[in-house]
Amino acid sequence: MTTGKKVLIGCAIALGVFVVAIVAIIAIALFATKGIAEVADQQLVALRAGDYAKAYSYTSKDFQNSTSLDKFKEFVDSYPSLKNNESSSFSTRKMENDVGTLEGTLKSKDGGVTPVVYKLVKENNEWKILSIQLNPTGAEVKSIESTTQPSEEAASSIFDIRLSDKVGSQGYVETHKAEFATDTPEIQVSAYIKAAKKDMTVQAVLVFTKTGDKVGPASNTVEQDGDIISNFTFTKPTKGWPAGDYQVAVKLSTGEIKAVDFKVK
């Protein structure tokens, strides 16, 4: 992020209780990101069972046009975290221009952990895997070559979402934290936005996965063009945060959404 362009937008919003009212746009987006994770999980289950053909069926037409089943099998066989996967964890889910992105890790049966990035697209109203990228060296099964020409003006995008129980000296979250205690007074959320545009809005909503209960959305309005950090504060309910899995989703008025998972113990 360019320091000279950084604009800090502070917003402390005290939201002390869970609300059950459905926030339609955010709810739909969260449902969509859940769908892309389910497709990746289904492919991993097939690979765990040694069913390469079924695993291949979860890939897109473009993927299959550039990567045969035999090549796909060779790729899988070269990565124990795929072939002998034991579990997966997707900490980041993102939707942009009808392309879904999953970022997380795969754990193999021998205990090895490998970073993974999935790209998915819609085909006949079903999510299909467009590409799989594994390990720090960037080994990748590639489905298509991008033919999109770069635009003269960069599009706004969510670069990162960081959570913590406190902000740094500059007023935003610098180091991400993925686990919180039930008595944590506040959960601070900082959304790092690239190429933000004046008057666009940034929304954040906190969701308790088990029940679907939500806090928010809270909303900020961008005051000027540039790279920004948009901040949100979610305060502890009267009886404390229920233990379990949570998700924070950040949505731009352009339609882009990115979600991050965390836990309360």
ABEGO torsion letter per residue (X at the ends): XBAAABBBBBBBBBBABBBABBBAAAAAAAAAAAAAAAAAAAAAAAAAAGBAAAAAAABBAAAAAABBAAAAAAAAAABAAAAABABBBBABBBBBGGBBBBBBBBBBAAGBBBBBBBBBBBBGGBBBBABBBBEAAGBBBBABBBABBBBABBBBBBABBBBBABBBAAGBBABBBABBBAABABBBBBBBBBGBBBGBBBBBBBBBAAAGBBBOBBBBBBABBEBBBBBBBBBBBAAEBBBEBBBBBBBBAAGBBBBBBBBBX
